[in-house]
Amino acid sequence: MRYLVGERIETDYRPFGVDITKILVYGSALGDDVTPERVMMNLARPVTGGDIDKTDCDDTGYIIEQLCISEPTTRRQVMDEVAATVDWNYGFEENRTFFFRRPFRADDVPDSQLIVVSSADPALREWDVRVDRRELCNRVVAYVRTKDGHANCYIASEPDGPLGTHYQTKFLDLRDRTANDAQQIVDAYLADHLWPRPTGTLVLTGPVHLADGSTIEALHIRPGMMLQNVDTDFGPQMIEHVTGRLAAREVTLTLGQRSSRFDRMLARQQLQARKRPKGKK
């Protein structure tokens, strides 16, 4: 995309003494080749230099139809906005290779990316992770406004959860959304708030053990890795944030704060991201 400014006039009353008029903006229409992974690779160019050997970006299967930045922002903020559409991890490996890939799941995380701790582990200084049930609901009611201006509502409920048939209802005001968007939001919100999930923080120090039998320094832990406490009932959890203290060789890890299906769906609607038609790359 390129920009062309028409005229520049010197003035005394503008904040900087310049009045720019007849601004023309030229840009190419977004097509099927504008994907989250392509945008992310372009944003990482200052580090990778455009070297394809220094990028490791998987195919998301999505197309971005609208990406409009109306306020001053940073590359990191745009990366966060684009990555939110699929909720993938991005960052740089130690060899300055940029990666953008699907987060690991409990059933496919490599042993080299799984940290294992226990209550007897001297590396585990603090453990404040709990199962969060505060936002649970098994019924969602959304109010919408139809094209002719009439009020309507969508209701979704699910008794096959920990709340059973004792309905806990969440009300959503979606009068600024289309009927199709409202139904998607209701379904996504219910799916994301039907079951509780572990959330919280822990503190690790010194060397920590990986599932493959090796050890790494706690300071080398990165977001996107997973952690399992063998003394708890829940399985491996995604490490979302890492905060380190170099002098103490100590890190604080945040678990369970990853954006939900509900958040991903809202991000896709904002950027008008859609699935790529089959057969297109």
C-alpha positions in Angstrom: 0.0 0.0 0.0 1.3 3.5 -0.8 0.1 6.9 0.2 0.2 10.2 -1.8 -0.3 13.7 -0.2 -1.8 16.3 -2.6 -1.0 19.7 -1.2 0.9 21.1 1.8 0.2 24.7 2.9 2.1 26.7 5.5 -0.3 28.2 8.2 0.0 29.9 11.5 -3.0 28.4 13.3 -2.3 24.7 13.0 -0.4 23.0 15.9 2.7 22.5 13.8 2.1 25.4 11.3 1.2 23.0 8.5 -2.2 22.3 6.9 -2.3 19.3 4.7 -5.2 19.1 2.2 -6.4 16.9 -0.6 -5.0 13.8 0.9 -5.2 10.8 -1.4 -4.7 7.2 -0.2 -3.9 4.5 -2.7 -4.1 0.8 -1.6 -4.6 -2.6 -3.2 -7.8 -4.5 -2.4 -7.2 -7.4 0.0 -7.3 -10.7 -1.8 -7.1 -14.3 -1.0 -3.3 -14.1 -0.5 -3.6 -11.8 2.6 -3.5 -14.3 5.4 -2.5 -14.0 9.1 0.8 -15.8 8.5 1.7 -13.5 5.6 0.9 -10.4 7.7 3.0 -11.7 10.6 6.0 -12.5 8.4 5.9 -9.0 7.0 5.8 -7.5 10.4 8.8 -9.5 11.5 10.9 -8.3 8.5 13.0 -5.8 10.5 14.5 -8.8 12.4 14.4 -11.5 9.7 15.3 -9.2 6.8 12.8 -11.1 4.7 15.0 -14.3 4.8 12.6 -17.2 4.3 15.0 -19.5 6.2 14.5 -17.3 9.3 10.7 -17.7 9.3 8.7 -20.7 10.5 5.0 -19.8 9.9 2.4 -22.5 9.5 -0.7 -22.3 7.3 -3.6 -21.0 9.4 -6.2 -21.7 6.7 -7.7 -18.2 7.1 -8.0 -15.1 5.0 -8.1 -11.6 6.3 -10.5 -9.3 4.4 -10.2 -6.2 6.5 -7.2 -4.9 8.5 -7.6 -1.2 9.3 -5.3 0.6 11.8 -6.9 3.9 12.6 -4.7 5.1 15.4 -0.9 5.1 15.9 0.3 1.7 16.9 3.3 -0.6 17.1 4.2 -3.7 15.2 3.7 -5.7 18.4 0.1 -4.4 18.8 -0.7 -5.3 15.2 0.8 -8.8 15.7 -1.3 -9.3 18.8 -4.4 -8.2 16.9 -3.7 -10.6 13.9 -2.6 -13.5 16.1 -5.9 -13.2 18.1 -7.9 -14.3 15.1 -6.5 -17.9 15.4 -5.0 -17.6 18.9 -1.6 -18.8 17.8 1.9 -18.3 19.4 4.5 -16.1 17.8 8.0 -15.0 18.7 11.7 -15.6 18.0 13.8 -18.6 18.6 17.4 -18.3 19.9 18.7 -18.2 16.3 16.5 -15.2 15.5 14.0 -17.4 13.5 10.5 -16.0 13.7 7.8 -18.5 14.4 4.0 -18.3 14.1 2.3 -21.6 14.9 -0.6 -23.4 16.6 -0.2 -23.7 20.4 0.6 -27.2 21.7 -2.2 -29.3 23.1 -2.0 -31.7 26.0 -2.1 -34.6 23.7 0.6 -33.4 21.2 3.1 -31.3 23.2 6.7 -32.5 22.6 8.5 -33.8 25.7 11.1 -31.1 25.1 8.4 -28.4 25.6 6.7 -29.9 28.7 7.9 -28.8 32.1 7.2 -31.3 34.9 7.0 -30.2 38.5 5.7 -31.6 41.8 5.2 -30.3 45.4 8.5 -32.0 46.3 10.4 -30.2 43.6 12.9 -27.7 45.0 12.5 -25.6 41.9 8.8 -24.9 42.7 8.8 -22.0 45.1 5.1 -21.0 44.9 1.9 -22.6 43.5 -1.2 -20.5 43.2 -3.2 -22.3 40.5 -6.8 -23.1 41.0 -9.9 -24.2 39.0 -11.8 -21.1 38.3 -15.6 -21.6 38.5 -16.6 -17.9 38.9 -17.6 -17.3 35.2 -19.4 -20.7 34.7 -22.8 -20.6 33.0 -25.0 -23.1 31.1 -27.5 -20.8 29.5 -26.8 -17.7 27.4 -29.5 -15.2 26.4 -28.6 -12.5 23.9 -30.8 -9.5 22.9 -30.5 -8.4 19.2 -32.3 -6.0 17.0 -33.6 -7.2 13.6 -33.4 -5.2 10.3 -36.9 -3.8 10.8 -35.9 -2.5 14.2 -37.7 -5.1 16.3 -36.1 -6.7 19.4 -35.4 -10.4 19.4 -33.3 -12.7 21.5 -31.3 -15.9 21.0 -31.0 -18.5 23.7 -28.5 -21.4 24.0 -28.4 -23.8 26.9 -26.5 -27.0 27.8 -27.4 -29.3 30.7 -24.5 -31.7 30.1 -22.0 -29.8 32.2 -20.9 -29.4 35.9 -24.0 -27.2 36.6 -26.4 -29.8 35.2 -30.0 -28.6 35.0 -29.5 -25.9 37.6 -29.3 -23.1 35.0 -26.9 -20.2 35.5 -27.8 -17.6 32.9 -25.5 -15.0 31.3 -27.2 -12.1 29.5 -25.6 -10.4 26.5 -26.5 -7.1 24.8 -25.8 -7.7 21.1 -28.1 -5.1 19.6 -25.3 -3.7 17.5 -24.6 -7.1 15.9 -26.2 -8.9 13.0 -28.4 -11.9 13.7 -25.8 -14.3 12.3 -23.0 -12.8 14.4 -25.2 -12.9 17.5 -25.9 -16.6 17.1 -22.2 -17.3 16.7 -21.4 -15.2 19.8 -24.0 -17.0 21.9 -22.8 -20.4 20.9 -19.1 -19.5 21.4 -19.7 -17.9 24.8 -21.6 -20.9 26.1 -18.9 -23.4 24.8 -16.2 -21.3 26.5 -18.0 -20.9 29.9 -19.6 -24.3 30.3 -16.6 -26.0 32.0 -14.1 -24.7 34.6 -10.4 -24.4 33.8 -7.3 -24.0 35.9 -5.8 -20.5 36.1 -3.2 -18.8 38.3 0.5 -18.3 38.7 3.5 -20.2 40.0 7.2 -19.3 40.7 10.1 -21.5 39.6 13.8 -21.0 40.2 17.1 -22.7 39.1 17.0 -25.7 36.9 13.6 -27.3 36.0 12.9 -30.7 34.6 11.5 -31.5 31.1 9.4 -34.5 30.2 12.3 -35.8 28.0 14.5 -36.2 31.1 16.6 -33.1 30.4 16.8 -29.8 32.4 16.8 -26.1 31.5 17.2 -23.0 33.5 14.0 -21.5 34.6 15.0 -18.2 33.0 14.9 -20.1 29.6 11.2 -20.9 29.9 9.2 -19.2 27.1 5.5 -18.5 26.6 3.9 -21.3 24.6 5.6 -24.1 26.5 3.4 -26.3 28.7 3.7 -27.3 32.4 2.3 -30.1 34.4 2.1 -30.5 38.1 1.9 -34.3 38.8 0.3 -33.7 42.2 -2.8 -32.1 40.6 -5.8 -33.5 38.9 -5.6 -31.5 35.7 -3.2 -32.1 32.8 -0.6 -30.0 31.0 -1.4 -26.3 31.0 -0.2 -23.6 28.6 2.3 -21.1 29.8 0.9 -17.7 28.8 3.3 -15.2 30.3 6.8 -15.3 31.8 8.2 -12.7 34.1 11.8 -13.1 35.2 14.1 -11.9 38.0 17.7 -12.3 36.7 19.4 -11.8 40.0 17.3 -14.5 41.7 17.3 -16.8 38.7 13.6 -16.9 39.2 10.5 -16.7 36.9 6.8 -16.2 37.5 4.6 -18.1 35.1 1.0 -17.4 34.3 -1.3 -20.3 33.3 -4.8 -20.5 32.0 -5.2 -16.9 30.7 -5.2 -17.8 27.0 -7.9 -16.2 24.9 -11.0 -18.2 24.5 -13.1 -19.5 21.6 -15.3 -16.5 22.3 -12.4 -14.1 22.0 -11.1 -15.7 18.9 -14.5 -15.5 17.2 -14.8 -11.7 18.1 -11.3 -11.1 16.7 -12.2 -12.9 13.4 -15.3 -10.8 13.1 -13.4 -7.6 13.6 -10.8 -8.4 10.8 -13.5 -10.2 8.7 -11.3 -13.3 8.7 -12.8 -16.3 7.0 -11.7 -19.8 6.1 -9.8 -20.1 2.9 -11.8 -21.9 0.2 -10.6 -25.5 -0.3 -8.0 -25.9 -3.0 -6.5 -22.4 -2.6 -3.1 -21.8 -1.0 
